[in-house]
Amino acid sequence: MYLRGMTEKILILDFGSQYTQLIARAVREANVYCEIKPFNSSIEFDSTLKGIILSGSPASVNEPDAPNVDIQAMLAHLPVLTVCYGAQLSAKNFGGKVEKSNKREYGRAQLRILKEDIIFKQIPNNSQVWMSHSDSITQLPDNFELLADTESIPVAAFRKKSDAGNSLHGFQFHPEVYHSTEGKTMIKNFLVDICGCSQNWTPASFVNETVEKLKAQIGDGHVIMALSGGVDSTVAATLIHKAIGNRLHGIFVDNGVLRKDEFQNVLDIYKSVGLNVKGIDAKQMFYDALAGKADPEEKRKVIGKLFIDVFQIEASKMLEAKFLGQGTIYPDVIESVSVHGPSQTIKSHHNVGGLPDTLHLSLVEPLRYLFKDEVRKVGLELGIPAELINRHPFPGPGLAIRILGEITPEKVDLLQRADHVYMNALKEFDLYTKVWQAGTILLPVKSVGVMGDERTYEYTVALRAVTSVDGMTADWAHLPYEFLAHVSNAIINEVRGINRVVYDISSKPPATIEWE
């Protein structure tokens, strides 16, 4: 378990809000370490804990089974910041009134500051905030001070001082979302001026502390690790290697559905950064197992099972390995333990752990408490080439779920070449780093075309590109028409077998980023 030895941290108690991760991201961006726990978790009030934040929730505090916590007990130890549902719960638990609003209050509002407070340091009056609630605080408890309202909300922010001298602050709005223009400053004020956090949690400090903890955990042992060529596994492996050197044994499997030339390119990068990695060419095994399989879930299961089989064969050759390295990151962990509510259902396909217990290996997960953007920063701090660090996310089943229908080596070759043209064009036009993820999908559709004087009857590909922060929601990327025309012409001219290119303009939700 990493980061338990941090000198300071903030605890975020999750009531099921879809925005809880955004609170954590805002805290991390202020260089303060934090952890998200379900609201009903036990709290260890040790010297490292500097403050507590209570999240929003889809629930109503007036429901009979509404989630509840002892805020007064928390306040006896530490400062507490409460957001939306957390604020309503605070008001109700101390004797105030929370009632159903006449209408659901959702969207932008202007915050009118009525009383000066340290939490509003450097915050202009009438700044924009984001509301998302159906209940409102209609009466504050005794000894609570009203700090701000909006045109339609009588209580937008409040504070209370405890007998122990700690402050309870409540926001009816969501400071963590993008539309609350000064929200992150308010959170920073809570962290620094109220909780006294020193803001010393940086990529460099993470690397130094994690390497020392890895040395202590692994000792003189050996670690085996499956690498994918992606950011998470590469950064995790580099941290482990920094701690134990070539006692890390990496395995990189070519499953036949990687990007064009990816197997050799990634092995070359691993070699350049000094990682001890063995490449396994298993393409034909995967093609044989996928033959005749068209259902997306069936394809995923075939690839997942065969990968584990290949990995276990290699692992059985390394009897000295007692540890299993994995690139698990924080969103995976959060989703696996989340309380009921939207934050549980946004993603249902995370696999925390991933490999079977039959390996009898102890887990080593150095990135378990990092978000994706933090993983990238740590990777750059470690000196991993930006080319790899800035790579787009890529699905575990690879191109198998970007080929709709049955997989054949011929279809894989078609898609690899078309996708290669698309990725190179994104880089050439300086668009690659401006989108979260992009990819090409081979459709099970053929259509008539004309090339020269010849009639063609060939495949169609769809181009996909989205913008996002963490992949939980995504908007289709508004790529320039000139760029799309260039890519379409290049694919059709260079990849024999494709004569039509379309562009996907669906956002998530309701669509998903991948087609399968």
FENVENTA-V283958 format. One record per pair of residues at least 6 apart in sequence whose C-alpha atoms are under 7 Angstrom apart, sorted by the first residue. I is the first residue (numbers start at 1). J is the second residue. D is the distance in Angstrom with one decimal. If there is no record, write none. Layout:
i->[I & I]
j->[J & J]
d->[D & D]
//
This chain:
i->[2 & 2 & 6 & 7 & 8 & 8 & 8 & 9 & 9 & 9 & 9 & 9 & 9 & 10 & 10 & 10 & 10 & 10 & 10 & 10 & 11 & 11 & 11 & 11 & 11 & 11 & 12 & 12 & 12 & 12 & 12 & 12 & 12 & 13 & 13 & 13 & 13 & 13 & 13 & 13 & 14 & 14 & 14 & 14 & 14 & 14 & 14 & 15 & 15 & 15 & 15 & 15 & 15 & 15 & 16 & 16 & 16 & 16 & 16 & 16 & 16 & 17 & 17 & 17 & 17 & 17 & 17 & 17 & 18 & 18 & 20 & 22 & 22 & 23 & 24 & 26 & 26 & 27 & 28 & 30 & 30 & 31 & 31 & 31 & 31 & 32 & 32 & 32 & 32 & 33 & 38 & 38 & 50 & 50 & 50 & 51 & 51 & 51 & 51 & 52 & 52 & 52 & 53 & 53 & 53 & 54 & 54 & 54 & 54 & 55 & 55 & 55 & 55 & 56 & 56 & 56 & 56 & 57 & 58 & 59 & 60 & 61 & 61 & 71 & 75 & 75 & 75 & 76 & 76 & 78 & 79 & 79 & 79 & 79 & 80 & 80 & 80 & 81 & 81 & 81 & 82 & 82 & 82 & 83 & 83 & 83 & 83 & 83 & 84 & 84 & 84 & 84 & 87 & 87 & 87 & 88 & 88 & 91 & 91 & 91 & 92 & 94 & 95 & 96 & 96 & 96 & 97 & 97 & 97 & 97 & 98 & 98 & 98 & 98 & 99 & 99 & 99 & 99 & 100 & 100 & 100 & 101 & 101 & 101 & 103 & 104 & 104 & 105 & 105 & 105 & 105 & 106 & 106 & 106 & 107 & 107 & 107 & 108 & 108 & 108 & 108 & 109 & 109 & 109 & 109 & 109 & 110 & 110 & 110 & 110 & 110 & 111 & 111 & 111 & 111 & 111 & 111 & 111 & 111 & 112 & 112 & 112 & 112 & 112 & 113 & 113 & 113 & 113 & 114 & 114 & 115 & 115 & 118 & 119 & 119 & 119 & 120 & 121 & 123 & 127 & 127 & 128 & 128 & 129 & 129 & 129 & 129 & 129 & 130 & 130 & 130 & 130 & 131 & 131 & 132 & 137 & 138 & 143 & 144 & 144 & 144 & 145 & 145 & 145 & 146 & 146 & 146 & 146 & 147 & 147 & 147 & 148 & 148 & 148 & 148 & 149 & 149 & 149 & 150 & 156 & 156 & 156 & 157 & 157 & 157 & 158 & 158 & 158 & 159 & 159 & 159 & 159 & 160 & 160 & 160 & 161 & 161 & 174 & 175 & 175 & 176 & 176 & 191 & 192 & 203 & 203 & 203 & 204 & 207 & 210 & 211 & 211 & 211 & 214 & 214 & 215 & 215 & 221 & 221 & 222 & 222 & 222 & 222 & 222 & 222 & 223 & 223 & 223 & 223 & 223 & 223 & 223 & 223 & 224 & 224 & 224 & 224 & 224 & 224 & 224 & 225 & 225 & 225 & 225 & 225 & 225 & 226 & 226 & 226 & 227 & 227 & 227 & 227 & 227 & 228 & 229 & 231 & 231 & 232 & 232 & 233 & 233 & 235 & 236 & 236 & 236 & 236 & 240 & 241 & 241 & 246 & 248 & 249 & 249 & 250 & 250 & 250 & 251 & 251 & 251 & 252 & 252 & 252 & 252 & 253 & 253 & 253 & 253 & 254 & 254 & 254 & 254 & 254 & 255 & 255 & 255 & 256 & 256 & 257 & 257 & 257 & 257 & 258 & 258 & 259 & 260 & 260 & 260 & 270 & 273 & 286 & 287 & 289 & 290 & 290 & 290 & 291 & 291 & 292 & 293 & 293 & 294 & 294 & 295 & 296 & 296 & 300 & 303 & 308 & 322 & 322 & 323 & 323 & 323 & 323 & 324 & 324 & 324 & 324 & 325 & 325 & 325 & 326 & 326 & 327 & 327 & 328 & 328 & 328 & 328 & 329 & 329 & 329 & 329 & 329 & 330 & 330 & 330 & 330 & 331 & 332 & 332 & 333 & 335 & 338 & 346 & 376 & 379 & 380 & 392 & 392 & 393 & 400 & 401 & 402 & 402 & 402 & 402 & 402 & 403 & 403 & 403 & 404 & 404 & 404 & 405 & 414 & 415 & 417 & 418 & 418 & 419 & 419 & 421 & 422 & 425 & 426 & 435 & 435 & 435 & 435 & 436 & 436 & 436 & 437 & 437 & 438 & 438 & 438 & 439 & 439 & 439 & 440 & 440 & 440 & 440 & 441 & 441 & 441 & 442 & 442 & 442 & 443 & 443 & 443 & 445 & 445 & 446 & 446 & 446 & 446 & 447 & 447 & 447 & 448 & 448 & 448 & 448 & 449 & 449 & 449 & 449 & 450 & 458 & 458 & 458 & 459 & 459 & 459 & 459 & 460 & 460 & 460 & 460 & 461 & 461 & 461 & 462 & 462 & 462 & 462 & 463 & 463 & 463 & 464 & 464 & 465 & 465 & 466 & 466 & 466 & 466 & 467 & 467 & 467 & 467 & 468 & 468 & 473 & 473 & 474 & 474 & 475 & 475 & 476 & 476 & 476 & 488 & 492 & 492 & 492]
j->[210 & 366 & 48 & 48 & 48 & 49 & 50 & 32 & 33 & 34 & 48 & 49 & 50 & 33 & 34 & 35 & 49 & 50 & 51 & 52 & 34 & 35 & 36 & 51 & 52 & 53 & 35 & 36 & 37 & 52 & 53 & 54 & 55 & 36 & 37 & 38 & 39 & 53 & 54 & 55 & 20 & 36 & 37 & 38 & 39 & 54 & 55 & 38 & 39 & 55 & 56 & 57 & 67 & 339 & 57 & 58 & 339 & 340 & 341 & 342 & 343 & 55 & 56 & 57 & 58 & 341 & 342 & 343 & 342 & 343 & 55 & 176 & 177 & 176 & 34 & 176 & 184 & 34 & 34 & 188 & 199 & 199 & 200 & 201 & 202 & 197 & 199 & 200 & 201 & 201 & 338 & 339 & 78 & 195 & 197 & 78 & 79 & 80 & 195 & 79 & 80 & 81 & 80 & 81 & 82 & 81 & 82 & 83 & 86 & 82 & 83 & 85 & 86 & 83 & 84 & 85 & 86 & 85 & 341 & 66 & 66 & 88 & 89 & 90 & 162 & 166 & 168 & 162 & 164 & 166 & 166 & 167 & 168 & 195 & 167 & 168 & 169 & 168 & 169 & 170 & 169 & 170 & 171 & 170 & 171 & 172 & 173 & 174 & 171 & 172 & 173 & 174 & 170 & 171 & 172 & 98 & 137 & 97 & 140 & 141 & 98 & 141 & 141 & 139 & 140 & 141 & 137 & 138 & 139 & 140 & 135 & 136 & 137 & 138 & 135 & 136 & 137 & 138 & 134 & 135 & 136 & 134 & 135 & 136 & 134 & 133 & 134 & 131 & 132 & 133 & 134 & 131 & 132 & 133 & 130 & 131 & 132 & 128 & 129 & 130 & 131 & 128 & 129 & 130 & 131 & 150 & 126 & 127 & 128 & 129 & 150 & 125 & 126 & 127 & 128 & 129 & 148 & 149 & 150 & 125 & 126 & 148 & 149 & 150 & 125 & 147 & 148 & 149 & 147 & 148 & 147 & 148 & 189 & 186 & 189 & 190 & 186 & 189 & 182 & 181 & 182 & 180 & 181 & 173 & 175 & 179 & 180 & 181 & 173 & 174 & 179 & 180 & 173 & 174 & 173 & 155 & 154 & 160 & 158 & 159 & 160 & 158 & 159 & 160 & 155 & 157 & 158 & 159 & 157 & 158 & 159 & 155 & 156 & 157 & 158 & 155 & 156 & 157 & 156 & 171 & 172 & 173 & 170 & 171 & 172 & 169 & 170 & 171 & 167 & 168 & 169 & 170 & 167 & 168 & 169 & 167 & 168 & 180 & 183 & 184 & 183 & 184 & 197 & 198 & 377 & 378 & 381 & 381 & 378 & 366 & 239 & 242 & 243 & 240 & 243 & 243 & 244 & 321 & 322 & 247 & 248 & 320 & 321 & 322 & 323 & 247 & 248 & 249 & 321 & 322 & 323 & 324 & 325 & 248 & 249 & 250 & 321 & 323 & 324 & 325 & 249 & 250 & 251 & 324 & 325 & 326 & 250 & 251 & 252 & 233 & 234 & 250 & 251 & 252 & 252 & 266 & 388 & 389 & 327 & 375 & 326 & 327 & 379 & 326 & 327 & 366 & 367 & 248 & 248 & 275 & 276 & 276 & 276 & 277 & 276 & 277 & 278 & 277 & 278 & 279 & 277 & 278 & 279 & 280 & 279 & 280 & 281 & 282 & 263 & 280 & 281 & 282 & 283 & 282 & 283 & 286 & 283 & 286 & 398 & 399 & 400 & 412 & 398 & 399 & 416 & 416 & 417 & 420 & 277 & 384 & 303 & 408 & 302 & 299 & 302 & 407 & 406 & 407 & 406 & 299 & 406 & 405 & 406 & 405 & 401 & 516 & 397 & 397 & 355 & 361 & 362 & 361 & 362 & 363 & 364 & 361 & 362 & 363 & 364 & 363 & 364 & 365 & 364 & 365 & 365 & 367 & 352 & 365 & 367 & 368 & 367 & 368 & 369 & 370 & 371 & 368 & 369 & 370 & 371 & 371 & 350 & 352 & 352 & 344 & 344 & 472 & 389 & 389 & 386 & 436 & 437 & 437 & 407 & 516 & 440 & 441 & 442 & 515 & 516 & 441 & 442 & 443 & 442 & 443 & 444 & 444 & 495 & 442 & 495 & 491 & 495 & 439 & 440 & 491 & 487 & 487 & 432 & 465 & 466 & 467 & 477 & 466 & 467 & 468 & 465 & 466 & 464 & 465 & 466 & 463 & 464 & 465 & 461 & 462 & 463 & 464 & 461 & 462 & 463 & 460 & 461 & 462 & 459 & 460 & 461 & 459 & 460 & 457 & 458 & 459 & 460 & 457 & 458 & 459 & 455 & 456 & 457 & 458 & 455 & 456 & 457 & 499 & 456 & 497 & 498 & 499 & 497 & 498 & 499 & 500 & 498 & 499 & 500 & 501 & 500 & 501 & 502 & 501 & 502 & 503 & 504 & 502 & 503 & 504 & 503 & 504 & 476 & 477 & 474 & 475 & 476 & 477 & 474 & 475 & 476 & 477 & 474 & 475 & 508 & 509 & 507 & 508 & 507 & 508 & 505 & 506 & 507 & 501 & 498 & 499 & 500]
d->[6.7 & 6.5 & 6.9 & 5.3 & 4.2 & 5.7 & 6.2 & 6.6 & 5.0 & 5.1 & 5.9 & 5.1 & 5.9 & 6.4 & 4.5 & 6.6 & 5.9 & 5.7 & 5.2 & 5.8 & 5.7 & 5.3 & 6.2 & 6.5 & 4.9 & 6.3 & 6.0 & 4.7 & 6.3 & 5.8 & 4.7 & 5.9 & 7.0 & 6.0 & 5.2 & 5.6 & 4.6 & 6.3 & 5.0 & 6.2 & 6.4 & 6.6 & 5.9 & 4.9 & 5.1 & 6.6 & 5.3 & 6.7 & 5.6 & 5.9 & 6.1 & 5.0 & 7.0 & 6.6 & 5.0 & 6.7 & 5.5 & 5.7 & 4.6 & 6.2 & 5.6 & 6.5 & 5.0 & 4.3 & 6.3 & 6.7 & 6.3 & 5.9 & 5.4 & 4.7 & 6.0 & 5.6 & 6.7 & 5.1 & 6.5 & 6.4 & 6.0 & 6.8 & 6.8 & 6.3 & 6.4 & 4.7 & 6.0 & 4.7 & 5.9 & 6.9 & 5.0 & 6.7 & 5.4 & 6.1 & 6.1 & 5.7 & 6.6 & 5.6 & 6.9 & 5.4 & 5.2 & 5.9 & 5.8 & 6.6 & 4.9 & 6.4 & 5.8 & 4.7 & 5.6 & 6.3 & 4.7 & 6.0 & 5.1 & 6.5 & 5.3 & 6.7 & 5.6 & 5.6 & 5.0 & 4.4 & 5.7 & 5.5 & 6.5 & 6.5 & 6.4 & 6.9 & 6.0 & 6.9 & 6.5 & 6.2 & 7.0 & 6.9 & 5.7 & 5.9 & 5.0 & 5.0 & 5.9 & 6.3 & 6.4 & 4.9 & 6.4 & 6.0 & 4.9 & 5.9 & 6.1 & 4.6 & 6.2 & 6.0 & 5.0 & 6.1 & 6.8 & 6.3 & 5.9 & 4.4 & 5.7 & 6.5 & 4.7 & 5.9 & 6.1 & 6.4 & 6.1 & 6.8 & 6.0 & 6.2 & 6.3 & 5.8 & 5.0 & 5.3 & 4.7 & 4.1 & 5.9 & 5.5 & 4.9 & 6.6 & 6.5 & 5.5 & 4.4 & 5.7 & 5.5 & 5.6 & 6.5 & 6.6 & 6.2 & 4.3 & 6.3 & 5.6 & 5.0 & 5.7 & 6.9 & 6.2 & 4.4 & 6.1 & 5.9 & 5.5 & 6.0 & 4.9 & 4.4 & 6.4 & 5.4 & 5.1 & 6.5 & 6.4 & 5.7 & 4.8 & 6.2 & 5.7 & 5.4 & 6.2 & 7.0 & 6.6 & 4.9 & 5.5 & 4.7 & 6.1 & 5.8 & 6.7 & 4.7 & 5.5 & 6.2 & 6.4 & 6.6 & 6.0 & 5.2 & 5.8 & 5.1 & 5.4 & 5.3 & 5.6 & 5.8 & 6.1 & 4.4 & 6.8 & 5.3 & 5.0 & 5.0 & 7.0 & 6.9 & 5.6 & 5.2 & 5.8 & 6.1 & 6.9 & 6.6 & 6.9 & 6.9 & 5.5 & 5.7 & 6.4 & 6.9 & 6.3 & 3.9 & 6.5 & 5.6 & 5.6 & 5.7 & 5.2 & 4.7 & 6.3 & 6.9 & 6.1 & 6.8 & 6.5 & 6.7 & 5.8 & 4.9 & 5.5 & 5.4 & 6.3 & 6.7 & 6.4 & 4.6 & 6.8 & 5.2 & 4.8 & 7.0 & 6.5 & 5.3 & 4.9 & 6.9 & 5.1 & 4.4 & 6.6 & 6.5 & 5.8 & 4.9 & 6.6 & 5.4 & 4.6 & 6.2 & 5.7 & 5.2 & 6.9 & 6.7 & 5.4 & 4.4 & 6.3 & 5.7 & 5.0 & 6.6 & 4.6 & 6.3 & 6.9 & 3.9 & 6.4 & 5.8 & 6.2 & 5.6 & 6.8 & 6.3 & 5.1 & 6.5 & 6.5 & 7.0 & 6.8 & 6.4 & 6.8 & 5.2 & 6.7 & 6.1 & 5.5 & 6.8 & 6.8 & 6.6 & 4.8 & 5.9 & 6.2 & 4.5 & 6.0 & 6.4 & 6.3 & 4.7 & 6.1 & 5.2 & 6.3 & 4.6 & 5.5 & 6.2 & 5.9 & 4.7 & 5.9 & 6.0 & 6.3 & 5.2 & 6.1 & 6.2 & 4.9 & 6.1 & 5.7 & 4.7 & 6.5 & 5.8 & 4.8 & 6.1 & 5.6 & 6.8 & 6.3 & 5.8 & 5.0 & 6.1 & 5.9 & 6.7 & 5.5 & 5.0 & 6.7 & 6.6 & 4.4 & 5.4 & 7.0 & 5.5 & 6.0 & 6.3 & 6.9 & 6.0 & 6.8 & 5.7 & 6.6 & 5.7 & 6.1 & 6.0 & 4.2 & 6.1 & 5.6 & 5.0 & 6.1 & 6.9 & 6.2 & 4.9 & 6.1 & 5.9 & 4.7 & 6.3 & 6.6 & 6.1 & 6.0 & 5.0 & 5.5 & 5.9 & 5.6 & 4.8 & 5.8 & 4.1 & 6.6 & 5.4 & 4.9 & 6.0 & 6.6 & 5.7 & 6.3 & 5.7 & 4.9 & 6.6 & 6.4 & 7.0 & 6.8 & 6.9 & 6.8 & 6.8 & 6.6 & 6.8 & 6.4 & 7.0 & 6.5 & 5.9 & 6.2 & 5.4 & 4.2 & 4.3 & 6.7 & 6.5 & 5.8 & 5.9 & 6.3 & 6.7 & 5.2 & 6.5 & 4.8 & 4.6 & 5.8 & 6.6 & 5.6 & 5.9 & 4.9 & 5.9 & 6.0 & 4.7 & 6.0 & 6.3 & 5.2 & 6.1 & 6.2 & 6.5 & 6.2 & 6.1 & 5.3 & 5.2 & 4.5 & 6.1 & 5.6 & 6.2 & 5.2 & 4.6 & 5.1 & 5.5 & 6.6 & 5.8 & 6.1 & 6.7 & 5.7 & 5.5 & 6.5 & 5.8 & 6.4 & 6.8 & 6.4 & 5.0 & 6.1 & 6.6 & 5.3 & 6.9 & 4.6 & 6.2 & 6.7 & 7.0 & 5.9 & 4.8 & 6.5 & 6.3 & 5.5 & 5.9 & 6.5 & 6.9 & 6.2 & 6.6 & 5.6 & 6.4 & 6.5 & 5.3 & 6.4 & 6.1 & 6.7 & 4.7 & 6.6 & 5.8 & 4.9 & 6.7 & 5.8 & 4.8 & 5.5 & 5.7 & 5.6 & 5.4 & 4.1 & 6.5 & 6.2 & 5.3 & 6.6 & 6.6 & 5.8 & 4.7 & 6.1 & 5.4 & 5.1 & 6.4 & 6.4 & 4.6 & 6.6 & 6.9 & 5.7 & 5.7 & 5.8 & 6.0 & 6.1 & 4.9 & 4.4 & 6.1 & 5.3 & 5.8 & 6.6 & 7.0 & 5.6 & 4.6 & 6.8 & 5.8 & 4.8 & 6.2 & 6.1 & 5.7 & 5.2 & 5.2 & 5.6 & 6.0 & 4.6 & 6.2 & 6.8 & 5.8 & 6.3 & 4.7 & 5.8 & 6.5 & 5.1 & 6.4 & 5.8 & 4.7 & 5.4 & 6.4 & 6.2 & 4.8 & 6.1 & 6.3 & 5.4 & 6.0 & 5.4 & 6.0 & 5.4 & 4.3 & 4.6 & 5.6 & 5.4 & 6.2 & 5.6 & 4.7 & 6.6 & 5.3 & 6.5 & 5.8 & 4.9 & 4.5 & 6.3 & 5.4 & 5.9 & 5.3 & 5.7 & 5.7 & 5.2 & 6.8]
//
